[in-house]
Amino acid sequence: MKNKLKVYRAMNDLTQENLANKLGITRQTIIAIEKNKYDPSLSLAFKLAKFFNVSIEDIFKE
């Protein structure tokens, strides 16, 4: 699944580590999502969307 996580993270001036800490996940998870090697669970996708105040569809595209 394609995503714009790196774009949203950069727009908010966050490192992978910062974002991971704020969401209670590992930096490796952020890296894997950004490289399209891991599709997040629905609950994590909702957390990301809520954190950036956007819809899930704004971050993730099929």
N, CA, C and O atoms as a CHARMM CRD file, in Angstrom:
* protein
*
  248
    1    1 MET  N      0.85000  -1.16600   0.00000 PROA 1      0.00000
    2    1 MET  CA     0.00000   0.00000   0.00000 PROA 1      0.00000
    3    1 MET  C      0.90300   1.23900   0.00000 PROA 1      0.00000
    4    1 MET  O      1.80900   1.35100   0.82600 PROA 1      0.00000
    5    2 LYS  N      0.65500   2.14900  -0.91200 PROA 2      0.00000
    6    2 LYS  CA     1.42200   3.39300  -0.98700 PROA 2      0.00000
    7    2 LYS  C      0.99300   4.31400   0.15100 PROA 2      0.00000
    8    2 LYS  O     -0.14300   4.25400   0.62000 PROA 2      0.00000
    9    3 ASN  N      1.92000   5.16600   0.58800 PROA 3      0.00000
   10    3 ASN  CA     1.55700   6.09300   1.65300 PROA 3      0.00000
   11    3 ASN  C      2.36700   7.37500   1.56300 PROA 3      0.00000
   12    3 ASN  O      3.39400   7.44000   0.88800 PROA 3      0.00000
   13    4 LYS  N      1.88500   8.38300   2.25300 PROA 4      0.00000
   14    4 LYS  CA     2.53400   9.69300   2.30400 PROA 4      0.00000
   15    4 LYS  C      3.02100  10.00000   3.71900 PROA 4      0.00000
   16    4 LYS  O      3.11900  11.16400   4.10900 PROA 4      0.00000
   17    5 LEU  N      3.32100   8.97100   4.46800 PROA 5      0.00000
   18    5 LEU  CA     3.72200   9.17100   5.85800 PROA 5      0.00000
   19    5 LEU  C      4.96200  10.04400   5.95600 PROA 5      0.00000
   20    5 LEU  O      5.02500  10.93500   6.80300 PROA 5      0.00000
   21    6 LYS  N      5.94000   9.80300   5.10800 PROA 6      0.00000
   22    6 LYS  CA     7.17900  10.58300   5.13600 PROA 6      0.00000
   23    6 LYS  C      6.89600  12.05900   4.86300 PROA 6      0.00000
   24    6 LYS  O      7.50200  12.93600   5.47900 PROA 6      0.00000
   25    7 VAL  N      5.97700  12.32900   3.94200 PROA 7      0.00000
   26    7 VAL  CA     5.59900  13.71000   3.60700 PROA 7      0.00000
   27    7 VAL  C      4.95800  14.39400   4.81000 PROA 7      0.00000
   28    7 VAL  O      5.33400  15.51100   5.16600 PROA 7      0.00000
   29    8 TYR  N      3.99600  13.73000   5.43200 PROA 8      0.00000
   30    8 TYR  CA     3.32600  14.31400   6.59700 PROA 8      0.00000
   31    8 TYR  C      4.29000  14.48600   7.76900 PROA 8      0.00000
   32    8 TYR  O      4.20200  15.46100   8.51600 PROA 8      0.00000
   33    9 ARG  N      5.19700  13.54700   7.92200 PROA 9      0.00000
   34    9 ARG  CA     6.18800  13.65100   8.99400 PROA 9      0.00000
   35    9 ARG  C      7.09800  14.85800   8.75200 PROA 9      0.00000
   36    9 ARG  O      7.39700  15.61200   9.67700 PROA 9      0.00000
   37   10 ALA  N      7.53300  15.03300   7.50800 PROA 10     0.00000
   38   10 ALA  CA     8.40400  16.16300   7.16400 PROA 10     0.00000
   39   10 ALA  C      7.67200  17.50000   7.30900 PROA 10     0.00000
   40   10 ALA  O      8.25300  18.48300   7.76900 PROA 10     0.00000
   41   11 MET  N      6.41300  17.53100   6.92000 PROA 11     0.00000
   42   11 MET  CA     5.62900  18.76900   7.03500 PROA 11     0.00000
   43   11 MET  C      5.49100  19.19900   8.49200 PROA 11     0.00000
   44   11 MET  O      5.33600  20.38500   8.78200 PROA 11     0.00000
   45   12 ASN  N      5.54800  18.24100   9.40000 PROA 12     0.00000
   46   12 ASN  CA     5.41200  18.52800  10.82400 PROA 12     0.00000
   47   12 ASN  C      6.76300  18.54900  11.53600 PROA 12     0.00000
   48   12 ASN  O      6.82600  18.58700  12.76500 PROA 12     0.00000
   49   13 ASP  N      7.84300  18.52500  10.75000 PROA 13     0.00000
   50   13 ASP  CA     9.20500  18.60800  11.27500 PROA 13     0.00000
   51   13 ASP  C      9.46700  17.55900  12.35900 PROA 13     0.00000
   52   13 ASP  O      9.98900  17.86700  13.43000 PROA 13     0.00000
   53   14 LEU  N      9.09200  16.31400  12.05400 PROA 14     0.00000
   54   14 LEU  CA     9.27600  15.20800  12.99300 PROA 14     0.00000
   55   14 LEU  C     10.28100  14.21100  12.44700 PROA 14     0.00000
   56   14 LEU  O     10.27400  13.91100  11.25300 PROA 14     0.00000
   57   15 THR  N     11.13400  13.70200  13.29700 PROA 15     0.00000
   58   15 THR  CA    11.99800  12.59300  12.90100 PROA 15     0.00000
   59   15 THR  C     11.19500  11.30300  13.03200 PROA 15     0.00000
   60   15 THR  O     10.11500  11.28300  13.62400 PROA 15     0.00000
   61   16 GLN  N     11.73400  10.24600  12.47800 PROA 16     0.00000
   62   16 GLN  CA    11.07400   8.94800  12.62200 PROA 16     0.00000
   63   16 GLN  C     10.98600   8.57600  14.09700 PROA 16     0.00000
   64   16 GLN  O      9.97800   8.03700  14.55400 PROA 16     0.00000
   65   17 GLU  N     12.04400   8.86600  14.83000 PROA 17     0.00000
   66   17 GLU  CA    12.08700   8.56200  16.26400 PROA 17     0.00000
   67   17 GLU  C     11.03700   9.36000  17.03800 PROA 17     0.00000
   68   17 GLU  O     10.34500   8.81800  17.90000 PROA 17     0.00000
   69   18 ASN  N     10.92300  10.66600  16.71900 PROA 18     0.00000
   70   18 ASN  CA     9.92800  11.51400  17.39000 PROA 18     0.00000
   71   18 ASN  C      8.51600  10.96900  17.18600 PROA 18     0.00000
   72   18 ASN  O      7.74400  10.82300  18.13400 PROA 18     0.00000
   73   19 LEU  N      8.20200  10.67600  15.93400 PROA 19     0.00000
   74   19 LEU  CA     6.86000  10.19100  15.61900 PROA 19     0.00000
   75   19 LEU  C      6.59500   8.85500  16.30300 PROA 19     0.00000
   76   19 LEU  O      5.52500   8.64500  16.87400 PROA 19     0.00000
   77   20 ALA  N      7.55900   7.96600  16.24500 PROA 20     0.00000
   78   20 ALA  CA     7.39400   6.65800  16.88300 PROA 20     0.00000
   79   20 ALA  C      7.13100   6.81200  18.37600 PROA 20     0.00000
   80   20 ALA  O      6.24300   6.15600  18.92200 PROA 20     0.00000
   81   21 ASN  N      7.89200   7.66800  19.03200 PROA 21     0.00000
   82   21 ASN  CA     7.70900   7.88400  20.47100 PROA 21     0.00000
   83   21 ASN  C      6.33200   8.45200  20.78100 PROA 21     0.00000
   84   21 ASN  O      5.70500   8.05500  21.76300 PROA 21     0.00000
   85   22 LYS  N      5.86000   9.37000  19.96100 PROA 22     0.00000
   86   22 LYS  CA     4.54800   9.98000  20.20000 PROA 22     0.00000
   87   22 LYS  C      3.40800   8.98000  20.02300 PROA 22     0.00000
   88   22 LYS  O      2.35400   9.10900  20.64600 PROA 22     0.00000
   89   23 LEU  N      3.63200   7.97800  19.16500 PROA 23     0.00000
   90   23 LEU  CA     2.59200   6.98800  18.89600 PROA 23     0.00000
   91   23 LEU  C      2.76400   5.70200  19.69800 PROA 23     0.00000
   92   23 LEU  O      1.90100   4.82500  19.66500 PROA 23     0.00000
   93   24 GLY  N      3.87200   5.58900  20.41300 PROA 24     0.00000
   94   24 GLY  CA     4.10500   4.39500  21.21400 PROA 24     0.00000
   95   24 GLY  C      4.47500   3.17400  20.38700 PROA 24     0.00000
   96   24 GLY  O      4.14700   2.04600  20.75300 PROA 24     0.00000
   97   25 ILE  N      5.16600   3.40300  19.26200 PROA 25     0.00000
   98   25 ILE  CA     5.62300   2.30700  18.41300 PROA 25     0.00000
   99   25 ILE  C      7.12400   2.46300  18.20400 PROA 25     0.00000
  100   25 ILE  O      7.72900   3.40800  18.71100 PROA 25     0.00000
  101   26 THR  N      7.71900   1.54900  17.46500 PROA 26     0.00000
  102   26 THR  CA     9.16000   1.62400  17.25600 PROA 26     0.00000
  103   26 THR  C      9.49400   2.40900  15.99100 PROA 26     0.00000
  104   26 THR  O      8.68100   2.55100  15.07800 PROA 26     0.00000
  105   27 ARG  N     10.72300   2.91000  15.97900 PROA 27     0.00000
  106   27 ARG  CA    11.21300   3.62600  14.79700 PROA 27     0.00000
  107   27 ARG  C     11.23900   2.68700  13.58900 PROA 27     0.00000
  108   27 ARG  O     10.98500   3.10700  12.46000 PROA 27     0.00000
  109   28 GLN  N     11.54800   1.42200  13.84000 PROA 28     0.00000
  110   28 GLN  CA    11.59200   0.43900  12.75800 PROA 28     0.00000
  111   28 GLN  C     10.23200   0.28200  12.07800 PROA 28     0.00000
  112   28 GLN  O     10.15900   0.04000  10.87300 PROA 28     0.00000
  113   29 THR  N      9.15900   0.42100  12.85200 PROA 29     0.00000
  114   29 THR  CA     7.81700   0.35100  12.27000 PROA 29     0.00000
  115   29 THR  C      7.58800   1.52700  11.32500 PROA 29     0.00000
  116   29 THR  O      7.04600   1.35400  10.23400 PROA 29     0.00000
  117   30 ILE  N      8.00100   2.72200  11.74400 PROA 30     0.00000
  118   30 ILE  CA     7.85700   3.91200  10.89500 PROA 30     0.00000
  119   30 ILE  C      8.66000   3.71600   9.60900 PROA 30     0.00000
  120   30 ILE  O      8.16400   3.99400   8.51700 PROA 30     0.00000
  121   31 ILE  N      9.88700   3.24300   9.73700 PROA 31     0.00000
  122   31 ILE  CA    10.73700   3.00700   8.56900 PROA 31     0.00000
  123   31 ILE  C     10.06600   2.03000   7.60700 PROA 31     0.00000
  124   31 ILE  O     10.01000   2.28100   6.40300 PROA 31     0.00000
  125   32 ALA  N      9.56000   0.92300   8.13200 PROA 32     0.00000
  126   32 ALA  CA     8.92800  -0.10400   7.29800 PROA 32     0.00000
  127   32 ALA  C      7.69000   0.43200   6.59100 PROA 32     0.00000
  128   32 ALA  O      7.46100   0.12000   5.42300 PROA 32     0.00000
  129   33 ILE  N      6.88900   1.23300   7.28500 PROA 33     0.00000
  130   33 ILE  CA     5.69700   1.81800   6.65800 PROA 33     0.00000
  131   33 ILE  C      6.11700   2.76500   5.54600 PROA 33     0.00000
  132   33 ILE  O      5.57000   2.71000   4.44500 PROA 33     0.00000
  133   34 GLU  N      7.08800   3.63800   5.82500 PROA 34     0.00000
  134   34 GLU  CA     7.52300   4.61400   4.82400 PROA 34     0.00000
  135   34 GLU  C      8.11000   3.94100   3.58500 PROA 34     0.00000
  136   34 GLU  O      7.98600   4.46700   2.47800 PROA 34     0.00000
  137   35 LYS  N      8.74600   2.78500   3.76200 PROA 35     0.00000
  138   35 LYS  CA     9.34100   2.06100   2.63200 PROA 35     0.00000
  139   35 LYS  C      8.35700   1.09700   1.97800 PROA 35     0.00000
  140   35 LYS  O      8.73800   0.30400   1.11700 PROA 35     0.00000
  141   36 ASN  N      7.08900   1.16600   2.38800 PROA 36     0.00000
  142   36 ASN  CA     6.03400   0.30400   1.84800 PROA 36     0.00000
  143   36 ASN  C      6.32500  -1.17800   2.05300 PROA 36     0.00000
  144   36 ASN  O      5.91500  -2.01200   1.24600 PROA 36     0.00000
  145   37 LYS  N      7.03200  -1.50300   3.12800 PROA 37     0.00000
  146   37 LYS  CA     7.33000  -2.89400   3.43900 PROA 37     0.00000
  147   37 LYS  C      6.39200  -3.44500   4.50400 PROA 37     0.00000
  148   37 LYS  O      6.40500  -4.64200   4.78900 PROA 37     0.00000
  149   38 TYR  N      5.58700  -2.57900   5.08700 PROA 38     0.00000
  150   38 TYR  CA     4.68300  -2.99100   6.16000 PROA 38     0.00000
  151   38 TYR  C      3.41600  -2.16500   6.07200 PROA 38     0.00000
  152   38 TYR  O      3.46900  -0.93500   6.04800 PROA 38     0.00000
  153   39 ASP  N      2.28100  -2.83700   6.02500 PROA 39     0.00000
  154   39 ASP  CA     0.99400  -2.15000   6.07400 PROA 39     0.00000
  155   39 ASP  C      0.54400  -2.13000   7.53000 PROA 39     0.00000
  156   39 ASP  O      0.42400  -3.18300   8.15700 PROA 39     0.00000
  157   40 PRO  N      0.29600  -0.94500   8.07000 PROA 40     0.00000
  158   40 PRO  CA    -0.07600  -0.85900   9.48000 PROA 40     0.00000
  159   40 PRO  C     -1.44800  -1.45600   9.74500 PROA 40     0.00000
  160   40 PRO  O     -2.28300  -1.57200   8.84800 PROA 40     0.00000
  161   41 SER  N     -1.65400  -1.82600  10.98700 PROA 41     0.00000
  162   41 SER  CA    -2.98000  -2.30000  11.39200 PROA 41     0.00000
  163   41 SER  C     -3.96200  -1.13400  11.24600 PROA 41     0.00000
  164   41 SER  O     -3.56300   0.02600  11.14600 PROA 41     0.00000
  165   42 LEU  N     -5.21800  -1.46200  11.23600 PROA 42     0.00000
  166   42 LEU  CA    -6.23400  -0.41900  11.12300 PROA 42     0.00000
  167   42 LEU  C     -6.15500   0.54400  12.30100 PROA 42     0.00000
  168   42 LEU  O     -6.31900   1.75200  12.12600 PROA 42     0.00000
  169   43 SER  N     -5.90600   0.02500  13.48900 PROA 43     0.00000
  170   43 SER  CA    -5.82600   0.91300  14.65300 PROA 43     0.00000
  171   43 SER  C     -4.62300   1.85500  14.54600 PROA 43     0.00000
  172   43 SER  O     -4.72200   3.01800  14.93800 PROA 43     0.00000
  173   44 LEU  N     -3.49700   1.38000  14.02700 PROA 44     0.00000
  174   44 LEU  CA    -2.33700   2.25500  13.84700 PROA 44     0.00000
  175   44 LEU  C     -2.60100   3.27300  12.74200 PROA 44     0.00000
  176   44 LEU  O     -2.19800   4.43100  12.85900 PROA 44     0.00000
  177   45 ALA  N     -3.26800   2.85700  11.68000 PROA 45     0.00000
  178   45 ALA  CA    -3.61900   3.79300  10.60600 PROA 45     0.00000
  179   45 ALA  C     -4.51500   4.90800  11.15400 PROA 45     0.00000
  180   45 ALA  O     -4.33600   6.07500  10.80400 PROA 45     0.00000
  181   46 PHE  N     -5.47800   4.55500  12.01100 PROA 46     0.00000
  182   46 PHE  CA    -6.33400   5.56900  12.63700 PROA 46     0.00000
  183   46 PHE  C     -5.51200   6.49900  13.54100 PROA 46     0.00000
  184   46 PHE  O     -5.73400   7.70900  13.55200 PROA 46     0.00000
  185   47 LYS  N     -4.56100   5.92900  14.30000 PROA 47     0.00000
  186   47 LYS  CA    -3.70500   6.74700  15.16500 PROA 47     0.00000
  187   47 LYS  C     -2.91300   7.76800  14.35900 PROA 47     0.00000
  188   47 LYS  O     -2.81100   8.93500  14.73700 PROA 47     0.00000
  189   48 LEU  N     -2.35300   7.30800  13.23900 PROA 48     0.00000
  190   48 LEU  CA    -1.56800   8.20000  12.38200 PROA 48     0.00000
  191   48 LEU  C     -2.44400   9.31200  11.80800 PROA 48     0.00000
  192   48 LEU  O     -2.06100  10.48200  11.82200 PROA 48     0.00000
  193   49 ALA  N     -3.61300   8.94000  11.30800 PROA 49     0.00000
  194   49 ALA  CA    -4.52100   9.93400  10.73900 PROA 49     0.00000
  195   49 ALA  C     -4.95000  10.94900  11.79400 PROA 49     0.00000
  196   49 ALA  O     -4.98400  12.15100  11.53000 PROA 49     0.00000
  197   50 LYS  N     -5.27400  10.46900  12.97100 PROA 50     0.00000
  198   50 LYS  CA    -5.68600  11.37000  14.05300 PROA 50     0.00000
  199   50 LYS  C     -4.53100  12.28100  14.45700 PROA 50     0.00000
  200   50 LYS  O     -4.72900  13.47400  14.68400 PROA 50     0.00000
  201   51 PHE  N     -3.32900  11.72300  14.54800 PROA 51     0.00000
  202   51 PHE  CA    -2.16700  12.50700  14.93700 PROA 51     0.00000
  203   51 PHE  C     -1.93700  13.66900  13.96500 PROA 51     0.00000
  204   51 PHE  O     -1.66000  14.79200  14.38600 PROA 51     0.00000
  205   52 PHE  N     -2.05400  13.39200  12.67200 PROA 52     0.00000
  206   52 PHE  CA    -1.82500  14.43000  11.66100 PROA 52     0.00000
  207   52 PHE  C     -3.10200  15.20600  11.31300 PROA 52     0.00000
  208   52 PHE  O     -3.07600  16.11800  10.48700 PROA 52     0.00000
  209   53 ASN  N     -4.20500  14.83700  11.94600 PROA 53     0.00000
  210   53 ASN  CA    -5.48700  15.51200  11.74000 PROA 53     0.00000
  211   53 ASN  C     -5.93400  15.46700  10.27200 PROA 53     0.00000
  212   53 ASN  O     -6.37000  16.46900   9.70500 PROA 53     0.00000
  213   54 VAL  N     -5.81200  14.27800   9.67800 PROA 54     0.00000
  214   54 VAL  CA    -6.23900  14.05300   8.30100 PROA 54     0.00000
  215   54 VAL  C     -6.98700  12.72400   8.25700 PROA 54     0.00000
  216   54 VAL  O     -7.04400  12.00400   9.25400 PROA 54     0.00000
  217   55 SER  N     -7.55500  12.40500   7.11000 PROA 55     0.00000
  218   55 SER  CA    -8.23400  11.10700   6.97500 PROA 55     0.00000
  219   55 SER  C     -7.19900  10.03200   6.64800 PROA 55     0.00000
  220   55 SER  O     -6.10300  10.33500   6.17500 PROA 55     0.00000
  221   56 ILE  N     -7.55300   8.80000   6.90100 PROA 56     0.00000
  222   56 ILE  CA    -6.66700   7.68400   6.58200 PROA 56     0.00000
  223   56 ILE  C     -6.34600   7.70000   5.08700 PROA 56     0.00000
  224   56 ILE  O     -5.21600   7.41800   4.68700 PROA 56     0.00000
  225   57 GLU  N     -7.33400   8.02600   4.27100 PROA 57     0.00000
  226   57 GLU  CA    -7.14600   8.03500   2.82500 PROA 57     0.00000
  227   57 GLU  C     -6.13800   9.09600   2.38300 PROA 57     0.00000
  228   57 GLU  O     -5.51900   8.95800   1.32800 PROA 57     0.00000
  229   58 ASP  N     -5.96900  10.14700   3.17500 PROA 58     0.00000
  230   58 ASP  CA    -4.97600  11.16700   2.84100 PROA 58     0.00000
  231   58 ASP  C     -3.55900  10.61500   2.98900 PROA 58     0.00000
  232   58 ASP  O     -2.65700  11.03000   2.26100 PROA 58     0.00000
  233   59 ILE  N     -3.35600   9.69800   3.90900 PROA 59     0.00000
  234   59 ILE  CA    -2.02300   9.13400   4.14300 PROA 59     0.00000
  235   59 ILE  C     -1.80000   7.87500   3.32700 PROA 59     0.00000
  236   59 ILE  O     -0.72600   7.69600   2.75300 PROA 59     0.00000
  237   60 PHE  N     -2.79700   6.99700   3.26300 PROA 60     0.00000
  238   60 PHE  CA    -2.63100   5.70100   2.61900 PROA 60     0.00000
  239   60 PHE  C     -3.47400   5.57500   1.36200 PROA 60     0.00000
  240   60 PHE  O     -4.65300   5.92800   1.34200 PROA 60     0.00000
  241   61 LYS  N     -2.83800   5.06100   0.30900 PROA 61     0.00000
  242   61 LYS  CA    -3.53500   4.80700  -0.96500 PROA 61     0.00000
  243   61 LYS  C     -3.28100   3.37600  -1.36400 PROA 61     0.00000
  244   61 LYS  O     -2.18800   2.84900  -1.15800 PROA 61     0.00000
  245   62 GLU  N     -4.29300   2.74300  -1.93600 PROA 62     0.00000
  246   62 GLU  CA    -4.12900   1.35700  -2.36100 PROA 62     0.00000
  247   62 GLU  C     -3.37000   1.28800  -3.65200 PROA 62     0.00000
  248   62 GLU  O     -3.13200   0.19700  -4.17100 PROA 62     0.00000
